[in-house]
Amino acid sequence: MEKRSRLRRLLGFVAFRLIALLLIIGILWMGYQVARGLAQRVSEQNTAAQRQPLYAGTATALDLAQPTQAANLPNNNFVLAAYRRDDFVRQFETNTPLAPGPTPPPATPAPADATLPPPTPANFTPRPLPTLYMYGEVPVGSEQGGTLVPSPVPTLDRYGNDLMNILLLGNDGEITEDNFLRTDTMIIVSINRTTGTVAMLSLPRDMYVYIPGWTMQRLNLAYIHGEQGGWIDGGFGLLRQTLLYNFGINVHYYAMVNLTGFKAIVDAVGGIDLAVDCAIEDLPLLESELPDGAYPSTEEDYFVVPVGYYSMNGAQALWYARSRHSTTDFDRGARQQQVLRAIWRKARATGLLNNILPLWNEGSQYLQTNLTLEDVLGLVPLALSIEPSSIETFELARTYHTTPWQPPDGSNVQLPVYDTMHQLLQDFYTPPTSNQLLEEGAIVSVRNGTPNDTWDRVAAERLVNEGFLATADGAADNADYPATVIIDHTGRSKGSSLTELAQILNVAAENVLIEPDPNRTVDFEVILGSSYNSCPRQGVLPVSPNANVSS
């Protein structure tokens, strides 16, 4: 409870341009019966036997030096825990020091993350996770890009769990005119193959970090610099190093899509149903369409999408995922994760999850990735156990995890604040506990006490994304409730989800009714009132009862 209260569990799966990969992963998970046959054909017994020694040889921990003290760097608004300089160089030494510039020297591979044998179908052996390369000297304390280069942060503790980390990228190449590709969307998906859980972390594009071998710069420029500089593994190789250096996360694979790929995926599942819990406002955007139900704003040429439940095609979902006029990159990351969940839900409901290989072949045309079908097949066993409450989403909070700053070029960037970010990052690597899952798995019935006929669906989906077993149960006894009411049938003073439920729905204490019922069929009843607002972020407009949207 404390963990979720601290982080606020800003909603979430993935960037509008990144939907393709995780949709395919979800497809493979849920299509277990078909994938098992494929797995058996791909990895026959003799192949597994041949690879076993190679796999065992890579099961070595990536052990960076331990932090010795916190370094408060002058003229730099973020604070990073320092490593002993000699230990860091010894772990990742190269034959030639790297001077700032576009061409890297030869690199020496460091050990891969230690892994435990993941649960897989019979006769299936996943290939070893790829090794990580680090480059040259690290100019800690020197001034670059208008601020001091920080020390590398500690690698996150995996607590013995077998993690596969996938970096999802979305680029803006289709709509820019400078031929300079930027990865404006970056989401790390950490798949815990020990516990069968998944965590997702969105990273803002304007995070100002040290890019190894180059300088202090925006995170979304690391990929293109690696591509142009000829780094090992190209753009992903440099971006991978950057994430380890600044966040302590070793990512193993990546996948990148563009706007066209995103729209194609949404349209391939027949469009999506999406709960909009935060009203947004923006102009019509390139390559996209306004959602049905959007209405003109008081500001010329702008449109508002109010709170409600929408059916969207690919171009409309792209507008919702890309909008940023009245919100921030932090908010946009939450909406992108909403869109991903909606795609996964629609693909499951329409039976598209049952035909795996054609879907992989179809989706691959939209992906640039170092993942293979064999890699994804190793995730198939999760299809037997994955639940919504086992998928956690994490986002950074502006001005808490980051500090706004202006480099010498006058742009606006975000400096990481490691003192506050560290706990969120470690939580990202830590699977939910059994007690947490039990408390968050409360059964909730949501009924609508307002004239807005889709609000029960919006509230129910909001709660489902937070781990509750919530259902939208239609209209209440009347549509004139002024405030939202929670009826608690558990009667528990400890181990209850009541506090978090009230916090998510913004319900005051006087509107919580305690009515214990030993024969209950639900733990909580929620009756929405006209003041309902579960938006965890800053909406552009107050909720409007007159802006009613139905699916």
Secondary structure as GFF3:
##gff-version 3
##sequence-region A 1 551
A	DSSP	alpha_helix	2	7	.	.	.	ID=ss1
A	DSSP	alpha_helix	19	30	.	.	.	ID=ss2
A	DSSP	alpha_helix	32	42	.	.	.	ID=ss3
A	DSSP	alpha_helix	45	57	.	.	.	ID=ss4
A	DSSP	beta_strand	67	71	.	.	.	ID=ss5
A	DSSP	beta_strand	80	83	.	.	.	ID=ss6
A	DSSP	alpha_helix	85	91	.	.	.	ID=ss7
A	DSSP	beta_strand	108	110	.	.	.	ID=ss8
A	DSSP	beta_strand	132	134	.	.	.	ID=ss9
A	DSSP	beta_strand	143	144	.	.	.	ID=ss10
A	DSSP	beta_strand	147	148	.	.	.	ID=ss11
A	DSSP	beta_strand	163	171	.	.	.	ID=ss12
A	DSSP	beta_strand	183	192	.	.	.	ID=ss13
A	DSSP	beta_strand	197	203	.	.	.	ID=ss14
A	DSSP	beta_strand	208	210	.	.	.	ID=ss15
A	DSSP	beta_strand	216	218	.	.	.	ID=ss16
A	DSSP	three_ten_helix	219	221	.	.	.	ID=ss17
A	DSSP	alpha_helix	222	229	.	.	.	ID=ss18
A	DSSP	alpha_helix	234	247	.	.	.	ID=ss19
A	DSSP	beta_strand	253	257	.	.	.	ID=ss20
A	DSSP	alpha_helix	259	268	.	.	.	ID=ss21
A	DSSP	beta_strand	272	276	.	.	.	ID=ss22
A	DSSP	beta_strand	280	282	.	.	.	ID=ss23
A	DSSP	beta_strand	295	296	.	.	.	ID=ss24
A	DSSP	beta_strand	303	305	.	.	.	ID=ss25
A	DSSP	beta_strand	308	312	.	.	.	ID=ss26
A	DSSP	alpha_helix	314	322	.	.	.	ID=ss27
A	DSSP	alpha_helix	329	349	.	.	.	ID=ss28
A	DSSP	three_ten_helix	352	354	.	.	.	ID=ss29
A	DSSP	alpha_helix	356	364	.	.	.	ID=ss30
A	DSSP	beta_strand	368	369	.	.	.	ID=ss31
A	DSSP	alpha_helix	373	377	.	.	.	ID=ss32
A	DSSP	three_ten_helix	380	384	.	.	.	ID=ss33
A	DSSP	three_ten_helix	388	390	.	.	.	ID=ss34
A	DSSP	beta_strand	391	395	.	.	.	ID=ss35
A	DSSP	beta_strand	402	405	.	.	.	ID=ss36
A	DSSP	beta_strand	413	416	.	.	.	ID=ss37
A	DSSP	alpha_helix	418	429	.	.	.	ID=ss38
A	DSSP	alpha_helix	434	440	.	.	.	ID=ss39
A	DSSP	beta_strand	443	448	.	.	.	ID=ss40
A	DSSP	alpha_helix	455	465	.	.	.	ID=ss41
A	DSSP	beta_strand	469	475	.	.	.	ID=ss42
A	DSSP	beta_strand	485	488	.	.	.	ID=ss43
A	DSSP	alpha_helix	498	505	.	.	.	ID=ss44
A	DSSP	three_ten_helix	509	511	.	.	.	ID=ss45
A	DSSP	beta_strand	512	514	.	.	.	ID=ss46
A	DSSP	beta_strand	524	528	.	.	.	ID=ss47
###
